[in-house]
């Protein structure tokens, strides 16, 4: 059965803890490719391990990001496009 988000590419901010982590893992379960943006690299490592253990490691990328910095947000968008071909 195809996921609701098959082939979609998303950027999720706050993606490695709390609601952001749950959203990231759910998007991956539903078939999306995800760029996870977050300040905390420790929680990112844990989230990436969880994604890999579930078989989603090839569809997720992480970038340490301060969402108040426009240049860092542009870098996240660039990562999505370069890694997955676009951003939905």
C-alpha positions as CSV (number, residue, x, y, z in Angstrom):
1,X,0.0,0.0,0.0
2,X,1.4,3.4,-1.0
3,X,1.9,6.0,1.7
4,X,0.0,9.3,1.6
5,X,3.3,11.2,1.1
6,X,5.1,9.0,-1.4
7,X,7.6,10.9,-3.4
8,X,7.0,14.2,-1.5
9,X,9.9,16.2,-0.1
10,X,9.5,18.1,3.2
11,X,11.5,20.3,5.4
12,X,10.6,20.0,9.1
13,X,11.9,22.4,11.6
14,X,12.4,21.4,15.3
15,X,12.5,18.0,13.7
16,X,14.6,16.0,16.2
17,X,12.6,16.3,19.4
18,X,9.1,16.3,20.7
19,X,6.3,17.0,18.1
20,X,8.9,17.7,15.4
21,X,10.5,14.3,15.9
22,X,7.1,12.5,15.8
23,X,6.2,14.5,12.7
24,X,9.5,13.6,11.0
25,X,9.1,9.9,11.7
26,X,5.4,10.0,10.6
27,X,6.3,11.7,7.3
28,X,8.9,9.1,6.7
29,X,6.4,6.3,7.5
30,X,4.0,7.9,5.0
31,X,6.7,7.8,2.2
32,X,8.1,11.3,2.3
33,X,11.7,12.4,2.0
34,X,12.6,14.7,4.9
35,X,15.2,17.3,5.6
36,X,15.2,17.6,9.4
37,X,16.3,21.0,10.6
38,X,17.1,21.5,14.3
39,X,19.7,23.2,16.6
40,X,20.4,20.2,18.8
41,X,22.8,17.8,17.1
42,X,22.5,15.2,20.0
43,X,18.8,14.7,19.5
44,X,19.4,14.7,15.8
45,X,21.7,11.7,16.1
46,X,19.1,9.8,18.1
47,X,16.3,10.6,15.6
48,X,18.5,9.6,12.6
49,X,19.3,6.3,14.3
50,X,15.5,5.7,14.8
51,X,14.8,6.5,11.2
52,X,17.6,4.2,10.0
53,X,16.4,1.4,12.3
54,X,13.0,1.7,10.7
55,X,14.4,1.5,7.2
56,X,14.1,5.2,6.4
57,X,17.8,6.2,6.6
58,X,18.1,6.9,2.8
59,X,15.1,9.3,2.9
60,X,16.2,11.7,5.7
61,X,18.9,14.3,5.9
62,X,19.8,16.5,8.9
63,X,21.1,20.1,9.0
64,X,21.8,22.0,12.1
65,X,19.7,25.1,11.7
66,X,18.8,28.2,13.6
67,X,15.5,29.2,12.1
68,X,16.0,32.8,12.9
69,X,18.9,33.0,10.4
70,X,17.7,33.4,6.9
71,X,20.9,32.1,5.4
72,X,20.6,28.9,7.4
73,X,17.0,28.4,6.2
74,X,18.1,28.9,2.6
75,X,20.8,26.2,3.1
76,X,18.1,23.8,4.3
77,X,16.0,24.4,1.2
78,X,19.2,24.0,-0.9
79,X,19.8,20.7,0.8
80,X,16.3,19.4,0.1
81,X,16.7,20.3,-3.6
82,X,20.2,18.9,-3.9
83,X,19.5,15.7,-2.0
84,X,15.9,14.9,-3.2
85,X,15.4,17.0,-6.4
86,X,12.8,19.4,-5.1
87,X,10.8,20.7,-2.1
88,X,7.1,20.3,-1.9
